[in-house]
């Protein structure tokens, strides 16, 4: 069983949008009732390269820089679209067999 799932949210300076994204990702995990502990930290694009984490969540603007970071990357188009964030996080977790698909 995984103890902690570590996510880095990444933006240019590692301050504004990555902080908002971090809050929305935390919200998504609460709604998903993930059966493991999630830690979300925000960082800058330059510091993301050496970051040790399970997943990076960022924006299409930084897709090129995040190509070879060695961990999975989810790109979010709209920072304030909680539905997009929830859906992408949920699909990722299902794909990785970390959660089961919700029964309809």
TORGUDREN-104036 format. One record per atom (N, C-alpha, C): atom name; x, y, z. Coordinates in nm, 4 decimals, m for minus. Example, Ala and Ser with C-alpha at 12.3 -4.5 7.8 and 13.67 -1.06 7.14 Angstrom:
# residues 2
<pt><atome>N</atome><x>1.3190</x><y>m0.5690</y><z>0.7800</z></pt>
<pt><atome>CA</atome><x>1.2300</x><y>m0.4500</y><z>0.7800</z></pt>
<pt><atome>C</atome><x>1.3200</x><y>m0.3300</y><z>0.7800</z></pt>
<pt><atome>N</atome><x>1.2850</x><y>m0.2250</y><z>0.7080</z></pt>
<pt><atome>CA</atome><x>1.3670</x><y>m0.1060</y><z>0.7140</z></pt>
<pt><atome>C</atome><x>1.2900</x><y>0.0030</y><z>0.7870</z></pt>
This chain:
# residues 104
<pt><atome>N</atome><x>0.0850</x><y>m0.1208</y><z>0.0000</z></pt>
<pt><atome>CA</atome><x>0.0000</x><y>0.0000</y><z>0.0000</z></pt>
<pt><atome>C</atome><x>0.0883</x><y>0.1254</y><z>0.0000</z></pt>
<pt><atome>N</atome><x>0.0562</x><y>0.2160</y><z>m0.0844</z></pt>
<pt><atome>CA</atome><x>0.1328</x><y>0.3391</y><z>m0.0947</z></pt>
<pt><atome>C</atome><x>0.1081</x><y>0.4279</y><z>0.0284</z></pt>
<pt><atome>N</atome><x>0.2152</x><y>0.4778</y><z>0.0860</z></pt>
<pt><atome>CA</atome><x>0.1996</x><y>0.5642</y><z>0.2027</z></pt>
<pt><atome>C</atome><x>0.1595</x><y>0.7048</y><z>0.1609</z></pt>
<pt><atome>N</atome><x>0.2378</x><y>0.7572</y><z>0.0677</z></pt>
<pt><atome>CA</atome><x>0.2142</x><y>0.8952</y><z>0.0285</z></pt>
<pt><atome>C</atome><x>0.2332</x><y>0.9117</y><z>m0.1216</z></pt>
<pt><atome>N</atome><x>0.1426</x><y>0.9858</y><z>m0.1814</z></pt>
<pt><atome>CA</atome><x>0.1498</x><y>1.0155</y><z>m0.3239</z></pt>
<pt><atome>C</atome><x>0.1867</x><y>1.1619</y><z>m0.3342</z></pt>
<pt><atome>N</atome><x>0.3031</x><y>1.1895</y><z>m0.3923</z></pt>
<pt><atome>CA</atome><x>0.3518</x><y>1.3272</y><z>m0.3948</z></pt>
<pt><atome>C</atome><x>0.3344</x><y>1.3886</y><z>m0.5329</z></pt>
<pt><atome>N</atome><x>0.2710</x><y>1.5042</y><z>m0.5343</z></pt>
<pt><atome>CA</atome><x>0.2438</x><y>1.5773</y><z>m0.6577</z></pt>
<pt><atome>C</atome><x>0.3105</x><y>1.7138</y><z>m0.6502</z></pt>
<pt><atome>N</atome><x>0.3711</x><y>1.7544</y><z>m0.7617</z></pt>
<pt><atome>CA</atome><x>0.4244</x><y>1.8896</y><z>m0.7719</z></pt>
<pt><atome>C</atome><x>0.3400</x><y>1.9657</y><z>m0.8725</z></pt>
<pt><atome>N</atome><x>0.2924</x><y>2.0833</y><z>m0.8347</z></pt>
<pt><atome>CA</atome><x>0.2278</x><y>2.1703</y><z>m0.9328</z></pt>
<pt><atome>C</atome><x>0.3338</x><y>2.2684</y><z>m0.9788</z></pt>
<pt><atome>N</atome><x>0.3403</x><y>2.2897</y><z>m1.1106</z></pt>
<pt><atome>CA</atome><x>0.4507</x><y>2.3661</y><z>m1.1673</z></pt>
<pt><atome>C</atome><x>0.4002</x><y>2.4814</y><z>m1.2528</z></pt>
<pt><atome>N</atome><x>0.4560</x><y>2.6008</y><z>m1.2260</z></pt>
<pt><atome>CA</atome><x>0.4336</x><y>2.7148</y><z>m1.3152</z></pt>
<pt><atome>C</atome><x>0.5671</x><y>2.7858</y><z>m1.3321</z></pt>
<pt><atome>N</atome><x>0.5687</x><y>2.8937</y><z>m1.4052</z></pt>
<pt><atome>CA</atome><x>0.6935</x><y>2.9624</y><z>m1.4362</z></pt>
<pt><atome>C</atome><x>0.7761</x><y>2.9976</y><z>m1.3149</z></pt>
<pt><atome>N</atome><x>0.7173</x><y>3.0723</y><z>m1.2224</z></pt>
<pt><atome>CA</atome><x>0.7915</x><y>3.1176</y><z>m1.1048</z></pt>
<pt><atome>C</atome><x>0.7676</x><y>3.0284</y><z>m0.9833</z></pt>
<pt><atome>N</atome><x>0.6682</x><y>2.9419</y><z>m0.9904</z></pt>
<pt><atome>CA</atome><x>0.6389</x><y>2.8536</y><z>m0.8780</z></pt>
<pt><atome>C</atome><x>0.5607</x><y>2.9224</y><z>m0.7681</z></pt>
<pt><atome>N</atome><x>0.4917</x><y>3.0323</y><z>m0.8019</z></pt>
<pt><atome>CA</atome><x>0.4205</x><y>3.1063</y><z>m0.6989</z></pt>
<pt><atome>C</atome><x>0.2704</x><y>3.1093</y><z>m0.7262</z></pt>
<pt><atome>N</atome><x>0.2267</x><y>3.1921</y><z>m0.8198</z></pt>
<pt><atome>CA</atome><x>0.0845</x><y>3.2194</y><z>m0.8376</z></pt>
<pt><atome>C</atome><x>m0.0015</x><y>3.1053</y><z>m0.8830</z></pt>
<pt><atome>N</atome><x>0.0074</x><y>3.0707</y><z>m1.0121</z></pt>
<pt><atome>CA</atome><x>m0.0847</x><y>2.9708</y><z>m1.0652</z></pt>
<pt><atome>C</atome><x>m0.0594</x><y>2.8326</y><z>m1.0065</z></pt>
<pt><atome>N</atome><x>0.0653</x><y>2.8003</y><z>m0.9736</z></pt>
<pt><atome>CA</atome><x>0.0911</x><y>2.6679</y><z>m0.9162</z></pt>
<pt><atome>C</atome><x>0.0300</x><y>2.6552</y><z>m0.7766</z></pt>
<pt><atome>N</atome><x>0.0196</x><y>2.7671</y><z>m0.7040</z></pt>
<pt><atome>CA</atome><x>m0.0437</x><y>2.7648</y><z>m0.5715</z></pt>
<pt><atome>C</atome><x>m0.1938</x><y>2.7414</y><z>m0.5844</z></pt>
<pt><atome>N</atome><x>m0.2565</x><y>2.8109</y><z>m0.6787</z></pt>
<pt><atome>CA</atome><x>m0.3996</x><y>2.7904</y><z>m0.7029</z></pt>
<pt><atome>C</atome><x>m0.4262</x><y>2.6485</y><z>m0.7502</z></pt>
<pt><atome>N</atome><x>m0.3408</x><y>2.5994</y><z>m0.8380</z></pt>
<pt><atome>CA</atome><x>m0.3551</x><y>2.4637</y><z>m0.8883</z></pt>
<pt><atome>C</atome><x>m0.3424</x><y>2.3628</y><z>m0.7742</z></pt>
<pt><atome>N</atome><x>m0.2494</x><y>2.3877</y><z>m0.6842</z></pt>
<pt><atome>CA</atome><x>m0.2306</x><y>2.2991</y><z>m0.5683</z></pt>
<pt><atome>C</atome><x>m0.3604</x><y>2.2883</y><z>m0.4874</z></pt>
<pt><atome>N</atome><x>m0.4251</x><y>2.4017</y><z>m0.4624</z></pt>
<pt><atome>CA</atome><x>m0.5501</x><y>2.4008</y><z>m0.3857</z></pt>
<pt><atome>C</atome><x>m0.6585</x><y>2.3228</y><z>m0.4586</z></pt>
<pt><atome>N</atome><x>m0.6667</x><y>2.3396</y><z>m0.5909</z></pt>
<pt><atome>CA</atome><x>m0.7686</x><y>2.2693</y><z>m0.6683</z></pt>
<pt><atome>C</atome><x>m0.7415</x><y>2.1196</y><z>m0.6778</z></pt>
<pt><atome>N</atome><x>m0.6150</x><y>2.0813</y><z>m0.6774</z></pt>
<pt><atome>CA</atome><x>m0.5809</x><y>1.9389</y><z>m0.6783</z></pt>
<pt><atome>C</atome><x>m0.6156</x><y>1.8762</y><z>m0.5435</z></pt>
<pt><atome>N</atome><x>m0.5868</x><y>1.9477</y><z>m0.4363</z></pt>
<pt><atome>CA</atome><x>m0.6260</x><y>1.8985</y><z>m0.3043</z></pt>
<pt><atome>C</atome><x>m0.7771</x><y>1.8768</y><z>m0.2979</z></pt>
<pt><atome>N</atome><x>m0.8514</x><y>1.9710</y><z>m0.3536</z></pt>
<pt><atome>CA</atome><x>m0.9968</x><y>1.9612</y><z>m0.3580</z></pt>
<pt><atome>C</atome><x>m1.0396</x><y>1.8367</y><z>m0.4365</z></pt>
<pt><atome>N</atome><x>m0.9739</x><y>1.8135</y><z>m0.5501</z></pt>
<pt><atome>CA</atome><x>m1.0059</x><y>1.6972</y><z>m0.6343</z></pt>
<pt><atome>C</atome><x>m0.9848</x><y>1.5671</y><z>m0.5577</z></pt>
<pt><atome>N</atome><x>m0.8738</x><y>1.5572</y><z>m0.4839</z></pt>
<pt><atome>CA</atome><x>m0.8463</x><y>1.4347</y><z>m0.4089</z></pt>
<pt><atome>C</atome><x>m0.9461</x><y>1.4146</y><z>m0.2946</z></pt>
<pt><atome>N</atome><x>m0.9902</x><y>1.5235</y><z>m0.2325</z></pt>
<pt><atome>CA</atome><x>m1.0934</x><y>1.5115</y><z>m0.1292</z></pt>
<pt><atome>C</atome><x>m1.2205</x><y>1.4526</y><z>m0.1890</z></pt>
<pt><atome>N</atome><x>m1.2594</x><y>1.5043</y><z>m0.3059</z></pt>
<pt><atome>CA</atome><x>m1.3816</x><y>1.4572</y><z>m0.3707</z></pt>
<pt><atome>C</atome><x>m1.3691</x><y>1.3130</y><z>m0.4181</z></pt>
<pt><atome>N</atome><x>m1.2481</x><y>1.2699</y><z>m0.4520</z></pt>
<pt><atome>CA</atome><x>m1.2271</x><y>1.1326</y><z>m0.5002</z></pt>
<pt><atome>C</atome><x>m1.2134</x><y>1.0317</y><z>m0.3868</z></pt>
<pt><atome>N</atome><x>m1.1970</x><y>1.0809</y><z>m0.2642</z></pt>
<pt><atome>CA</atome><x>m1.1741</x><y>0.9918</y><z>m0.1492</z></pt>
<pt><atome>C</atome><x>m1.0620</x><y>0.8917</y><z>m0.1764</z></pt>
<pt><atome>N</atome><x>m0.9499</x><y>0.9416</y><z>m0.2243</z></pt>
<pt><atome>CA</atome><x>m0.8366</x><y>0.8543</y><z>m0.2548</z></pt>
<pt><atome>C</atome><x>m0.7917</x><y>0.7816</y><z>m0.1280</z></pt>
<pt><atome>N</atome><x>m0.7630</x><y>0.6502</y><z>m0.1378</z></pt>
<pt><atome>CA</atome><x>m0.7293</x><y>0.5692</y><z>m0.0207</z></pt>
<pt><atome>C</atome><x>m0.5827</x><y>0.5812</y><z>0.0219</z></pt>
<pt><atome>N</atome><x>m0.5200</x><y>0.6934</y><z>m0.0080</z></pt>
<pt><atome>CA</atome><x>m0.3812</x><y>0.7134</y><z>0.0336</z></pt>
<pt><atome>C</atome><x>m0.3600</x><y>0.8611</y><z>0.0625</z></pt>
<pt><atome>N</atome><x>m0.2511</x><y>0.8877</y><z>0.1290</z></pt>
<pt><atome>CA</atome><x>m0.2168</x><y>1.0235</y><z>0.1669</z></pt>
<pt><atome>C</atome><x>m0.1582</x><y>1.0970</y><z>0.0458</z></pt>
<pt><atome>N</atome><x>m0.2061</x><y>1.2177</y><z>0.0221</z></pt>
<pt><atome>CA</atome><x>m0.1589</x><y>1.2954</y><z>m0.0918</z></pt>
<pt><atome>C</atome><x>m0.0908</x><y>1.4215</y><z>m0.0410</z></pt>
<pt><atome>N</atome><x>0.0279</x><y>1.4472</y><z>m0.0928</z></pt>
<pt><atome>CA</atome><x>0.0960</x><y>1.5721</y><z>m0.0588</z></pt>
<pt><atome>C</atome><x>0.1201</x><y>1.6485</y><z>m0.1875</z></pt>
<pt><atome>N</atome><x>0.0691</x><y>1.7708</y><z>m0.1919</z></pt>
<pt><atome>CA</atome><x>0.0841</x><y>1.8534</y><z>m0.3116</z></pt>
<pt><atome>C</atome><x>0.1712</x><y>1.9730</y><z>m0.2769</z></pt>
<pt><atome>N</atome><x>0.2773</x><y>1.9925</y><z>m0.3540</z></pt>
<pt><atome>CA</atome><x>0.3669</x><y>2.1068</y><z>m0.3349</z></pt>
<pt><atome>C</atome><x>0.3768</x><y>2.1826</y><z>m0.4661</z></pt>
<pt><atome>N</atome><x>0.3979</x><y>2.3130</y><z>m0.4562</z></pt>
<pt><atome>CA</atome><x>0.4130</x><y>2.3918</y><z>m0.5785</z></pt>
<pt><atome>C</atome><x>0.5579</x><y>2.4327</y><z>m0.5963</z></pt>
<pt><atome>N</atome><x>0.5995</x><y>2.4424</y><z>m0.7226</z></pt>
<pt><atome>CA</atome><x>0.7384</x><y>2.4763</y><z>m0.7504</z></pt>
<pt><atome>C</atome><x>0.7491</x><y>2.5454</y><z>m0.8860</z></pt>
<pt><atome>N</atome><x>0.8681</x><y>2.5949</y><z>m0.9152</z></pt>
<pt><atome>CA</atome><x>0.8913</x><y>2.6621</y><z>m1.0429</z></pt>
<pt><atome>C</atome><x>0.9345</x><y>2.5608</y><z>m1.1481</z></pt>
<pt><atome>N</atome><x>0.9256</x><y>2.6000</y><z>m1.2722</z></pt>
<pt><atome>CA</atome><x>0.9634</x><y>2.5127</y><z>m1.3825</z></pt>
<pt><atome>C</atome><x>1.1101</x><y>2.4710</y><z>m1.3717</z></pt>
<pt><atome>N</atome><x>1.1971</x><y>2.5605</y><z>m1.3272</z></pt>
<pt><atome>CA</atome><x>1.3393</x><y>2.5267</y><z>m1.3181</z></pt>
<pt><atome>C</atome><x>1.3661</x><y>2.4246</y><z>m1.2075</z></pt>
<pt><atome>N</atome><x>1.2908</x><y>2.4329</y><z>m1.0988</z></pt>
<pt><atome>CA</atome><x>1.3135</x><y>2.3395</y><z>m0.9878</z></pt>
<pt><atome>C</atome><x>1.2406</x><y>2.2065</y><z>m1.0085</z></pt>
<pt><atome>N</atome><x>1.1458</x><y>2.2029</y><z>m1.1013</z></pt>
<pt><atome>CA</atome><x>1.0674</x><y>2.0811</y><z>m1.1242</z></pt>
<pt><atome>C</atome><x>1.1531</x><y>1.9676</y><z>m1.1790</z></pt>
<pt><atome>N</atome><x>1.2582</x><y>2.0032</y><z>m1.2525</z></pt>
<pt><atome>CA</atome><x>1.3403</x><y>1.9013</y><z>m1.3169</z></pt>
<pt><atome>C</atome><x>1.3984</x><y>1.7991</y><z>m1.2196</z></pt>
<pt><atome>N</atome><x>1.4513</x><y>1.8449</y><z>m1.1093</z></pt>
<pt><atome>CA</atome><x>1.5128</x><y>1.7522</y><z>m1.0144</z></pt>
<pt><atome>C</atome><x>1.4179</x><y>1.7078</y><z>m0.9050</z></pt>
<pt><atome>N</atome><x>1.2934</x><y>1.7461</y><z>m0.9160</z></pt>
<pt><atome>CA</atome><x>1.1972</x><y>1.7169</y><z>m0.8099</z></pt>
<pt><atome>C</atome><x>1.1702</x><y>1.5681</y><z>m0.7987</z></pt>
<pt><atome>N</atome><x>1.1630</x><y>1.5213</y><z>m0.6757</z></pt>
<pt><atome>CA</atome><x>1.1275</x><y>1.3824</y><z>m0.6535</z></pt>
<pt><atome>C</atome><x>0.9804</x><y>1.3770</y><z>m0.6167</z></pt>
<pt><atome>N</atome><x>0.9011</x><y>1.3249</y><z>m0.7098</z></pt>
<pt><atome>CA</atome><x>0.7577</x><y>1.3167</y><z>m0.6863</z></pt>
<pt><atome>C</atome><x>0.6998</x><y>1.2079</y><z>m0.7758</z></pt>
<pt><atome>N</atome><x>0.5723</x><y>1.1793</y><z>m0.7579</z></pt>
<pt><atome>CA</atome><x>0.5057</x><y>1.0761</y><z>m0.8370</z></pt>
<pt><atome>C</atome><x>0.4386</x><y>1.1332</y><z>m0.9614</z></pt>
<pt><atome>N</atome><x>0.4029</x><y>1.2607</y><z>m0.9531</z></pt>
<pt><atome>CA</atome><x>0.3255</x><y>1.3215</y><z>m1.0614</z></pt>
<pt><atome>C</atome><x>0.3509</x><y>1.4715</y><z>m1.0635</z></pt>
<pt><atome>N</atome><x>0.3589</x><y>1.5272</y><z>m1.1840</z></pt>
<pt><atome>CA</atome><x>0.3666</x><y>1.6725</y><z>m1.1994</z></pt>
<pt><atome>C</atome><x>0.2402</x><y>1.7182</y><z>m1.2693</z></pt>
<pt><atome>N</atome><x>0.1788</x><y>1.8227</y><z>m1.2171</z></pt>
<pt><atome>CA</atome><x>0.0627</x><y>1.8823</y><z>m1.2827</z></pt>
<pt><atome>C</atome><x>0.1003</x><y>2.0244</y><z>m1.3199</z></pt>
<pt><atome>N</atome><x>0.0818</x><y>2.0564</y><z>m1.4484</z></pt>
<pt><atome>CA</atome><x>0.1219</x><y>2.1874</y><z>m1.4968</z></pt>
<pt><atome>C</atome><x>0.0285</x><y>2.2312</y><z>m1.6085</z></pt>
<pt><atome>N</atome><x>0.0797</x><y>2.3176</y><z>m1.6932</z></pt>
<pt><atome>CA</atome><x>0.0007</x><y>2.3777</y><z>m1.8001</z></pt>
<pt><atome>C</atome><x>0.0665</x><y>2.3520</y><z>m1.9351</z></pt>
<pt><atome>N</atome><x>m0.0106</x><y>2.3540</y><z>m2.0442</z></pt>
<pt><atome>CA</atome><x>0.0452</x><y>2.3283</y><z>m2.1768</z></pt>
<pt><atome>C</atome><x>0.1652</x><y>2.4177</y><z>m2.2117</z></pt>
<pt><atome>N</atome><x>0.1681</x><y>2.5368</y><z>m2.1567</z></pt>
<pt><atome>CA</atome><x>0.2792</x><y>2.6308</y><z>m2.1772</z></pt>
<pt><atome>C</atome><x>0.4144</x><y>2.5660</y><z>m2.1445</z></pt>
<pt><atome>N</atome><x>0.4144</x><y>2.4766</y><z>m2.0449</z></pt>
<pt><atome>CA</atome><x>0.5399</x><y>2.4181</y><z>m1.9969</z></pt>
<pt><atome>C</atome><x>0.5595</x><y>2.2743</y><z>m2.0429</z></pt>
<pt><atome>N</atome><x>0.4750</x><y>2.2270</y><z>m2.1341</z></pt>
<pt><atome>CA</atome><x>0.4804</x><y>2.0867</y><z>m2.1775</z></pt>
<pt><atome>C</atome><x>0.6181</x><y>2.0485</y><z>m2.2288</z></pt>
<pt><atome>N</atome><x>0.6781</x><y>2.1356</y><z>m2.3106</z></pt>
<pt><atome>CA</atome><x>0.8084</x><y>2.1067</y><z>m2.3708</z></pt>
<pt><atome>C</atome><x>0.9161</x><y>2.0881</y><z>m2.2628</z></pt>
<pt><atome>N</atome><x>0.9183</x><y>2.1785</y><z>m2.1666</z></pt>
<pt><atome>CA</atome><x>1.0200</x><y>2.1700</y><z>m2.0608</z></pt>
<pt><atome>C</atome><x>1.0012</x><y>2.0478</y><z>m1.9714</z></pt>
<pt><atome>N</atome><x>0.8787</x><y>1.9957</y><z>m1.9663</z></pt>
<pt><atome>CA</atome><x>0.8505</x><y>1.8845</y><z>m1.8764</z></pt>
<pt><atome>C</atome><x>0.8555</x><y>1.7487</y><z>m1.9467</z></pt>
<pt><atome>N</atome><x>0.8984</x><y>1.7483</y><z>m2.0737</z></pt>
<pt><atome>CA</atome><x>0.8987</x><y>1.6243</y><z>m2.1499</z></pt>
<pt><atome>C</atome><x>0.9857</x><y>1.5148</y><z>m2.0900</z></pt>
<pt><atome>N</atome><x>1.1022</x><y>1.5493</y><z>m2.0396</z></pt>
<pt><atome>CA</atome><x>1.1952</x><y>1.4462</y><z>m1.9921</z></pt>
<pt><atome>C</atome><x>1.2221</x><y>1.4516</y><z>m1.8424</z></pt>
<pt><atome>N</atome><x>1.1188</x><y>1.4803</y><z>m1.7647</z></pt>
<pt><atome>CA</atome><x>1.1406</x><y>1.4894</y><z>m1.6200</z></pt>
<pt><atome>C</atome><x>1.1440</x><y>1.3521</y><z>m1.5523</z></pt>
<pt><atome>N</atome><x>1.0991</x><y>1.2489</y><z>m1.6228</z></pt>
<pt><atome>CA</atome><x>1.1079</x><y>1.1149</y><z>m1.5659</z></pt>
<pt><atome>C</atome><x>0.9903</x><y>1.0764</y><z>m1.4774</z></pt>
<pt><atome>N</atome><x>0.8915</x><y>1.1627</y><z>m1.4664</z></pt>
<pt><atome>CA</atome><x>0.7686</x><y>1.1260</y><z>m1.3950</z></pt>
<pt><atome>C</atome><x>0.6492</x><y>1.1626</y><z>m1.4826</z></pt>
<pt><atome>N</atome><x>0.5340</x><y>1.1101</y><z>m1.4475</z></pt>
<pt><atome>CA</atome><x>0.4137</x><y>1.1401</y><z>m1.5233</z></pt>
<pt><atome>C</atome><x>0.3768</x><y>1.2874</y><z>m1.5106</z></pt>
<pt><atome>N</atome><x>0.3204</x><y>1.3408</y><z>m1.6186</z></pt>
<pt><atome>CA</atome><x>0.2796</x><y>1.4813</y><z>m1.6217</z></pt>
<pt><atome>C</atome><x>0.1346</x><y>1.4899</y><z>m1.6687</z></pt>
<pt><atome>N</atome><x>0.0557</x><y>1.5656</y><z>m1.5957</z></pt>
<pt><atome>CA</atome><x>m0.0807</x><y>1.5966</y><z>m1.6392</z></pt>
<pt><atome>C</atome><x>m0.0826</x><y>1.7454</y><z>m1.6711</z></pt>
<pt><atome>N</atome><x>m0.1372</x><y>1.7805</y><z>m1.7875</z></pt>
<pt><atome>CA</atome><x>m0.1468</x><y>1.9218</y><z>m1.8245</z></pt>
<pt><atome>C</atome><x>m0.2913</x><y>1.9684</y><z>m1.8112</z></pt>
<pt><atome>N</atome><x>m0.3082</x><y>2.0796</y><z>m1.7435</z></pt>
<pt><atome>CA</atome><x>m0.4397</x><y>2.1378</y><z>m1.7190</z></pt>
<pt><atome>C</atome><x>m0.4555</x><y>2.2613</y><z>m1.8070</z></pt>
<pt><atome>N</atome><x>m0.5620</x><y>2.2660</y><z>m1.8843</z></pt>
<pt><atome>CA</atome><x>m0.5843</x><y>2.3810</y><z>m1.9725</z></pt>
<pt><atome>C</atome><x>m0.6433</x><y>2.4997</y><z>m1.8990</z></pt>
<pt><atome>N</atome><x>m0.7386</x><y>2.4713</y><z>m1.8095</z></pt>
<pt><atome>CA</atome><x>m0.8075</x><y>2.5802</y><z>m1.7424</z></pt>
<pt><atome>C</atome><x>m0.7963</x><y>2.5641</y><z>m1.5911</z></pt>
<pt><atome>N</atome><x>m0.7164</x><y>2.6488</y><z>m1.5314</z></pt>
<pt><atome>CA</atome><x>m0.6865</x><y>2.6454</y><z>m1.3886</z></pt>
<pt><atome>C</atome><x>m0.8113</x><y>2.6482</y><z>m1.3004</z></pt>
<pt><atome>N</atome><x>m0.9140</x><y>2.7209</y><z>m1.3435</z></pt>
<pt><atome>CA</atome><x>m1.0322</x><y>2.7369</y><z>m1.2584</z></pt>
<pt><atome>C</atome><x>m1.1437</x><y>2.6374</y><z>m1.2919</z></pt>
<pt><atome>N</atome><x>m1.1179</x><y>2.5482</y><z>m1.3866</z></pt>
<pt><atome>CA</atome><x>m1.2168</x><y>2.4469</y><z>m1.4218</z></pt>
<pt><atome>C</atome><x>m1.1958</x><y>2.3242</y><z>m1.3332</z></pt>
<pt><atome>N</atome><x>m1.2632</x><y>2.3248</y><z>m1.2186</z></pt>
<pt><atome>CA</atome><x>m1.2461</x><y>2.2153</y><z>m1.1223</z></pt>
<pt><atome>C</atome><x>m1.2862</x><y>2.0817</y><z>m1.1842</z></pt>
<pt><atome>N</atome><x>m1.3839</x><y>2.0860</y><z>m1.2731</z></pt>
<pt><atome>CA</atome><x>m1.4287</x><y>1.9635</y><z>m1.3384</z></pt>
<pt><atome>C</atome><x>m1.3178</x><y>1.9019</y><z>m1.4243</z></pt>
<pt><atome>N</atome><x>m1.2461</x><y>1.9851</y><z>m1.4989</z></pt>
<pt><atome>CA</atome><x>m1.1341</x><y>1.9351</y><z>m1.5794</z></pt>
<pt><atome>C</atome><x>m1.0278</x><y>1.8723</y><z>m1.4895</z></pt>
<pt><atome>N</atome><x>m0.9956</x><y>1.9413</y><z>m1.3809</z></pt>
<pt><atome>CA</atome><x>m0.8932</x><y>1.8924</y><z>m1.2878</z></pt>
<pt><atome>C</atome><x>m0.9368</x><y>1.7591</y><z>m1.2269</z></pt>
<pt><atome>N</atome><x>m1.0601</x><y>1.7538</y><z>m1.1769</z></pt>
<pt><atome>CA</atome><x>m1.1108</x><y>1.6299</y><z>m1.1169</z></pt>
<pt><atome>C</atome><x>m1.1061</x><y>1.5141</y><z>m1.2160</z></pt>
<pt><atome>N</atome><x>m1.1534</x><y>1.5398</y><z>m1.3382</z></pt>
<pt><atome>CA</atome><x>m1.1608</x><y>1.4351</y><z>m1.4404</z></pt>
<pt><atome>C</atome><x>m1.0225</x><y>1.3832</y><z>m1.4763</z></pt>
<pt><atome>N</atome><x>m0.9277</x><y>1.4744</y><z>m1.4987</z></pt>
<pt><atome>CA</atome><x>m0.7925</x><y>1.4323</y><z>m1.5379</z></pt>
<pt><atome>C</atome><x>m0.7222</x><y>1.3569</y><z>m1.4251</z></pt>
<pt><atome>N</atome><x>m0.7395</x><y>1.4029</y><z>m1.3017</z></pt>
<pt><atome>CA</atome><x>m0.6796</x><y>1.3339</y><z>m1.1865</z></pt>
<pt><atome>C</atome><x>m0.7427</x><y>1.1953</y><z>m1.1709</z></pt>
<pt><atome>N</atome><x>m0.8754</x><y>1.1902</y><z>m1.1771</z></pt>
<pt><atome>CA</atome><x>m0.9450</x><y>1.0623</y><z>m1.1613</z></pt>
<pt><atome>C</atome><x>m0.9037</x><y>0.9628</y><z>m1.2703</z></pt>
<pt><atome>N</atome><x>m0.9029</x><y>1.0080</y><z>m1.3960</z></pt>
<pt><atome>CA</atome><x>m0.8642</x><y>0.9193</y><z>m1.5067</z></pt>
<pt><atome>C</atome><x>m0.7214</x><y>0.8682</y><z>m1.4906</z></pt>
<pt><atome>N</atome><x>m0.6332</x><y>0.9556</y><z>m1.4461</z></pt>
<pt><atome>CA</atome><x>m0.4941</x><y>0.9170</y><z>m1.4230</z></pt>
<pt><atome>C</atome><x>m0.4850</x><y>0.8094</y><z>m1.3143</z></pt>
<pt><atome>N</atome><x>m0.5540</x><y>0.8306</y><z>m1.2037</z></pt>
<pt><atome>CA</atome><x>m0.5483</x><y>0.7360</y><z>m1.0915</z></pt>
<pt><atome>C</atome><x>m0.6081</x><y>0.6002</y><z>m1.1293</z></pt>
<pt><atome>N</atome><x>m0.7137</x><y>0.6021</y><z>m1.2101</z></pt>
<pt><atome>CA</atome><x>m0.7745</x><y>0.4775</y><z>m1.2567</z></pt>
<pt><atome>C</atome><x>m0.6766</x><y>0.4044</y><z>m1.3493</z></pt>
<pt><atome>N</atome><x>m0.6175</x><y>0.4800</y><z>m1.4410</z></pt>
<pt><atome>CA</atome><x>m0.5216</x><y>0.4243</y><z>m1.5366</z></pt>
<pt><atome>C</atome><x>m0.4032</x><y>0.3589</y><z>m1.4652</z></pt>
<pt><atome>N</atome><x>m0.3599</x><y>0.4180</y><z>m1.3539</z></pt>
<pt><atome>CA</atome><x>m0.2461</x><y>0.3666</y><z>m1.2775</z></pt>
<pt><atome>C</atome><x>m0.2895</x><y>0.2628</y><z>m1.1734</z></pt>
<pt><atome>N</atome><x>m0.4180</x><y>0.2266</y><z>m1.1738</z></pt>
<pt><atome>CA</atome><x>m0.4730</x><y>0.1319</y><z>m1.0763</z></pt>
<pt><atome>C</atome><x>m0.4552</x><y>0.1765</y><z>m0.9321</z></pt>
<pt><atome>N</atome><x>m0.4622</x><y>0.3063</y><z>m0.9096</z></pt>
<pt><atome>CA</atome><x>m0.4508</x><y>0.3587</y><z>m0.7741</z></pt>
<pt><atome>C</atome><x>m0.5889</x><y>0.3749</y><z>m0.7093</z></pt>
<pt><atome>N</atome><x>m0.6896</x><y>0.3915</y><z>m0.7939</z></pt>
<pt><atome>CA</atome><x>m0.8287</x><y>0.3892</y><z>m0.7462</z></pt>
<pt><atome>C</atome><x>m0.9089</x><y>0.3073</y><z>m0.8465</z></pt>
<pt><atome>N</atome><x>m1.0258</x><y>0.2612</y><z>m0.8035</z></pt>
<pt><atome>CA</atome><x>m1.1140</x><y>0.1873</y><z>m0.8931</z></pt>
<pt><atome>C</atome><x>m1.2126</x><y>0.2823</y><z>m0.9566</z></pt>
<pt><atome>N</atome><x>m1.2565</x><y>0.2452</y><z>m1.0750</z></pt>
<pt><atome>CA</atome><x>m1.3562</x><y>0.3271</y><z>m1.1444</z></pt>
<pt><atome>C</atome><x>m1.4830</x><y>0.3307</y><z>m1.0605</z></pt>
<pt><atome>N</atome><x>m1.5416</x><y>0.4495</y><z>m1.0509</z></pt>
<pt><atome>CA</atome><x>m1.6643</x><y>0.4634</y><z>m0.9736</z></pt>
<pt><atome>C</atome><x>m1.7781</x><y>0.3846</y><z>m1.0407</z></pt>
<pt><atome>N</atome><x>m1.8568</x><y>0.3206</y><z>m0.9571</z></pt>
<pt><atome>CA</atome><x>m1.9731</x><y>0.2488</y><z>m1.0100</z></pt>
<pt><atome>C</atome><x>m2.0803</x><y>0.3499</y><z>m1.0435</z></pt>
<pt><atome>N</atome><x>m2.1401</x><y>0.3346</y><z>m1.1615</z></pt>
<pt><atome>CA</atome><x>m2.2452</x><y>0.4297</y><z>m1.2009</z></pt>
<pt><atome>C</atome><x>m2.3750</x><y>0.3933</y><z>m1.1322</z></pt>
